[in-house]
Amino acid sequence: MPPQRVVEVMDKTNVKTVVILTGMWGNKLQKVIDEMVKPYPGRFIVFTQIDWSKIDDPNFSSEMVQQLHDAVARGARGLKLLKDLGLGVRDKSGKFIAVDDARLDPVWEECGRLGIPVSIHTADPEAFFHPIDATNERYEELIEHPDWSFYGPQFPSMEELLEARNRVFARHPHTTFVSLHMGWPENLDWVAGMLDTYPNVMVEFGAREAELGRQPRRTRELFLKYQDRVMFGTDNGMEEAMYRNHFRWLETANEYFDYWGSPGQGRWEIYGLNLPDPVLEKIYHLNAERMFRQFKGLSAVKEPAK
């Protein structure tokens, strides 16, 4: 969708700013900045990413820190990690790169020094780690997309992935992490425990309206308790109807209606959370604004990272 059309959808739905998480690095990052960030001041924030093609380089850590500096100098304001960390990226021996691989520690630490958040997607829906059979609630989806399955001994378990990520949170308390897709939306008690244990972690609920909307009472309870640490997200294409659907879920007490994309994830309906206005303000924008105000930039770098 052309940037102008994206802005038109934003204007119609009262969306002030969109965060572009997958901004890449180098010239590709610069293209996003030149085509979207600069022409529309205040409307887009872009994140950078890690260049996994260099994972086997002996100086990988320092190279990625320098790449991070370059991205921030260009205008990036965060770092995005896809689920391929832990489930896709391999070293030259064929081994998966673990979420808590020590080679990434200097990168996480540098994000804290720069004051930029790390938005990290670890694992995937719980059903994707279960057998593709009649007991799997997302059977139809997985039959259509069998490559989305991570079931089997060739993959780490969902719990192993999330435990590794929690170790990263613990090792870098001065870095702000955003647990994308809630972390484990099918297990909100686990999410609450994560938030209690790691004060440097926030959550967003992109592409998890279906999971959260079918458990409205527990979701509402969690959103109210951790209202300063929940952020709005969609992980969907820019459509006015998509935003209206999410607003209905968050703002009303409507019952038994379609989640966005229904029945793609499963044959169930969702229920409105009827959140109070002060909480909606935090989820929609105040929490994100507070997070981005932590930005220090390259002025915080007093000496080259080792």
Sequence and secondary structure as in RCSB ss.txt:
>XXXX:A:sequence
MPPQRVVEVMDKTNVKTVVILTGMWGNKLQKVIDEMVKPYPGRFIVFTQIDWSKIDDPNFSSEMVQQLHDAVARG
ARGLKLLKDLGLGVRDKSGKFIAVDDARLDPVWEECGRLGIPVSIHTADPEAFFHPIDATNERYEELIEHPDWSF
YGPQFPSMEELLEARNRVFARHPHTTFVSLHMGWPENLDWVAGMLDTYPNVMVEFGAREAELGRQPRRTRELFLK
YQDRVMFGTDNGMEEAMYRNHFRWLETANEYFDYWGSPGQGRWEIYGLNLPDPVLEKIYHLNAERMFRQFKGLSA
VKEPAK
>XXXX:A:secstr
  HHHHHHHHHHTT   EEE    SHHHHHHHIIIIITTSTTTEEE B   GGGTTSTTHHHHHHHHHHHHHHHT
   EEE THHHHT B TTS B  TT GGGHHHHHHHHHHT  EEE  S  GGGGS SSTT TTHHHHHH GGG  
 STTS  HHHHHHHHHHHHHH TTS EEEGGGS TT HHHHHHHHHH TTEEEE TT HHHHHTSHHHHHHHHHH
TTTSEE    S   HHHHHHHHHHHH    SB  TTTTSS S  B      HHHHHIIIIIHHHHHHTT  GGGG
  S   
